[in-house]
Amino acid sequence: MLASRLFSAEFLRSSRRNAVR
């Protein structure tokens, strides 16, 4: 579903930002 893809993309972005720290 689109919502699932959006959630996955947001989660990945958040995870990457956290890793940057």
Biopython code that builds the backbone (N, CA, C, O; Angstrom):
import numpy as np
from Bio.PDB.StructureBuilder import StructureBuilder

atoms = [
    (1, "MET", "N", (0.843, -1.221, 0.000)),
    (1, "MET", "CA", (0.000, 0.000, 0.000)),
    (1, "MET", "C", (0.876, 1.269, 0.000)),
    (1, "MET", "O", (2.035, 1.230, 0.413)),
    (2, "LEU", "N", (0.338, 2.323, -0.441)),
    (2, "LEU", "CA", (1.117, 3.583, -0.478)),
    (2, "LEU", "C", (1.540, 3.982, 0.939)),
    (2, "LEU", "O", (2.673, 4.404, 1.169)),
    (3, "ALA", "N", (0.619, 3.840, 1.865)),
    (3, "ALA", "CA", (0.929, 4.214, 3.265)),
    (3, "ALA", "C", (2.116, 3.398, 3.761)),
    (3, "ALA", "O", (3.011, 3.928, 4.421)),
    (4, "SER", "N", (2.119, 2.128, 3.446)),
    (4, "SER", "CA", (3.233, 1.254, 3.903)),
    (4, "SER", "C", (4.556, 1.763, 3.312)),
    (4, "SER", "O", (5.570, 1.833, 4.007)),
    (5, "ARG", "N", (4.530, 2.110, 2.043)),
    (5, "ARG", "CA", (5.783, 2.581, 1.369)),
    (5, "ARG", "C", (6.215, 3.913, 2.029)),
    (5, "ARG", "O", (7.394, 4.132, 2.307)),
    (6, "LEU", "N", (5.252, 4.764, 2.262)),
    (6, "LEU", "CA", (5.603, 6.068, 2.859)),
    (6, "LEU", "C", (6.194, 5.862, 4.251)),
    (6, "LEU", "O", (7.186, 6.489, 4.625)),
    (7, "PHE", "N", (5.567, 4.978, 4.998)),
    (7, "PHE", "CA", (6.062, 4.700, 6.363)),
    (7, "PHE", "C", (7.484, 4.134, 6.303)),
    (7, "PHE", "O", (8.356, 4.520, 7.080)),
    (8, "SER", "N", (7.692, 3.217, 5.368)),
    (8, "SER", "CA", (9.034, 2.591, 5.234)),
    (8, "SER", "C", (10.077, 3.669, 4.882)),
    (8, "SER", "O", (11.163, 3.709, 5.460)),
    (9, "ALA", "N", (9.731, 4.519, 3.946)),
    (9, "ALA", "CA", (10.668, 5.583, 3.530)),
    (9, "ALA", "C", (10.955, 6.516, 4.707)),
    (9, "ALA", "O", (12.105, 6.890, 4.939)),
    (10, "GLU", "N", (9.940, 6.879, 5.426)),
    (10, "GLU", "CA", (10.145, 7.800, 6.580)),
    (10, "GLU", "C", (11.009, 7.114, 7.640)),
    (10, "GLU", "O", (11.919, 7.713, 8.213)),
    (11, "PHE", "N", (10.694, 5.845, 7.879)),
    (11, "PHE", "CA", (11.456, 5.101, 8.899)),
    (11, "PHE", "C", (12.931, 4.995, 8.482)),
    (11, "PHE", "O", (13.837, 5.167, 9.298)),
    (12, "LEU", "N", (13.144, 4.710, 7.208)),
    (12, "LEU", "CA", (14.537, 4.583, 6.716)),
    (12, "LEU", "C", (15.258, 5.926, 6.865)),
    (12, "LEU", "O", (16.415, 5.978, 7.282)),
    (13, "ARG", "N", (14.577, 6.978, 6.528)),
    (13, "ARG", "CA", (15.190, 8.332, 6.617)),
    (13, "ARG", "C", (15.540, 8.615, 8.094)),
    (13, "ARG", "O", (16.624, 9.109, 8.404)),
    (14, "SER", "N", (14.610, 8.293, 8.979)),
    (14, "SER", "CA", (14.855, 8.554, 10.408)),
    (14, "SER", "C", (16.043, 7.705, 10.886)),
    (14, "SER", "O", (16.906, 8.180, 11.624)),
    (15, "SER", "N", (16.064, 6.467, 10.457)),
    (15, "SER", "CA", (17.151, 5.562, 10.881)),
    (15, "SER", "C", (18.496, 6.115, 10.373)),
    (15, "SER", "O", (19.487, 6.127, 11.103)),
    (16, "ARG", "N", (18.510, 6.558, 9.148)),
    (16, "ARG", "CA", (19.780, 7.072, 8.565)),
    (16, "ARG", "C", (20.200, 8.325, 9.362)),
    (16, "ARG", "O", (21.378, 8.500, 9.675)),
    (17, "ARG", "N", (19.262, 9.156, 9.670)),
    (17, "ARG", "CA", (19.596, 10.408, 10.408)),
    (17, "ARG", "C", (20.162, 10.011, 11.780)),
    (17, "ARG", "O", (21.124, 10.608, 12.264)),
    (18, "ASN", "N", (19.562, 9.015, 12.380)),
    (18, "ASN", "CA", (20.038, 8.591, 13.701)),
    (18, "ASN", "C", (21.452, 8.026, 13.579)),
    (18, "ASN", "O", (22.287, 8.247, 14.457)),
    (19, "ALA", "N", (21.719, 7.310, 12.515)),
    (19, "ALA", "CA", (23.045, 6.697, 12.305)),
    (19, "ALA", "C", (24.086, 7.817, 12.120)),
    (19, "ALA", "O", (25.223, 7.705, 12.578)),
    (20, "VAL", "N", (23.677, 8.872, 11.454)),
    (20, "VAL", "CA", (24.621, 9.986, 11.219)),
    (20, "VAL", "C", (25.186, 10.455, 12.551)),
    (20, "VAL", "O", (26.358, 10.819, 12.652)),
    (21, "ARG", "N", (24.329, 10.440, 13.579)),
    (21, "ARG", "CA", (24.754, 10.905, 14.910)),
    (21, "ARG", "C", (25.914, 10.044, 15.364)),
    (21, "ARG", "O", (26.443, 10.246, 16.457)),
]
sb = StructureBuilder()
sb.init_structure("model")
sb.init_model(0)
sb.init_chain("A")
sb.init_seg("    ")
for serial, (resi, resn, name, xyz) in enumerate(atoms, 1):
    if name == "N":
        sb.init_residue(resn, " ", resi, " ")
    sb.init_atom(name, np.array(xyz, "f"), 0.0, 1.0, " ", f" {name:<3s}", serial, name[0])
structure = sb.get_structure()
